[in-house]
Amino acid sequence: MSDHATPFAEYLPEPSGRLSPVDAVLREASLPDVGPLAALQAEARGGSERDWSDRIAKTLARERGTVVLAHVDEAIVGYANVAFLPEHTVDGAPGGYYLTGVTVARQWRRRGLGRSLTRWRMDWAWERDTYVWCFVSTANRASIDLHRVLGFSVVRSGSSFQGISFDAGTGVLMSAHRSPRSPV
């Protein structure tokens, strides 16, 4: 059984025992993937597979978003979401494409999967807009560092973004701008 005290990866800015990167295949998820994704999410974050199945199916049904998954051999080892969210008038978060969650199976963490899933979603969003957004709890230092390495910068901090409040009390709104493409 998993320890669900925190859903965040342990913060190790310079891990001494980093494992070799894994060569995972990334692809957009489809309805037959909902069950395995829900099982992965329940194991990593707690809750029931049924509740996670409902949430994942709703995410897949969105017109302006997608779910990407990573698999090694035949096993699904991680997944992540990206969705267009409208401007939130209460907390002032702008409308745009948001990276809205990434989950990697505990035994596959620190192998480059979070980075690969995040980069894939950034590219997907940049095909549709010049900015990509995310909001991260200040308690999730590993995620903040990952996003910074991939070109995100902090726009501002706050107690909530897009109506989501943070268990730690504060989060950061981050954005990354697509670099101008060189002429071919």
C-alpha positions, 0 to 999 in steps of 0.5 A: 500500500502506498504512503499518501501523506503527500502526492508530490515527489520527494524534493531531491535537487541533486539526487545521488542515486539518480536512475538511468533515463527510461525510453518510454513511448508517449501517446494520447490516451483514449477511453480504453486507457481510463481503467489503467490510468485510474489504477495508477492514480489511485496508487499514487495519490489515494482515492478510489479507482472509480472516482479517478475513472470518472475524472479521467473520462471527463478530461478525455471528453474535453474538446480543448484538452488531452491526456498523454500517457507514457508506457514502457513495454506494455505497462502504463507508467505515467500520464499527464493532462493539458486543458484550455481553462477560461479566465478565472475572474475571482483569482485573475488567472488568465485563460489559456492552455494549462498543464493540469497534472502529472502522475508517474508510478513511484517505481518509475520516478526520477527516470525523466518521465515527468520531464517528457510528459511535460515537454509533450504537453508544452508542444501540444499547447504551443500548436494552439497558442503562444503561451502555456500555463501551470499553477503549482503548490509551493510545497511541490518544489520538484515540480517548480524546479522541473517547470523552470528548467523547461522555460517556465517563469513565475508570474505571481503567487497566490492562495488559488489559481483557476479556483484551485486552492493549495494545501500549503496555502500558497501556489505559484502561477507560471507561464512559458512562451513559445520561442519564435520558430526559425524559418525553414 
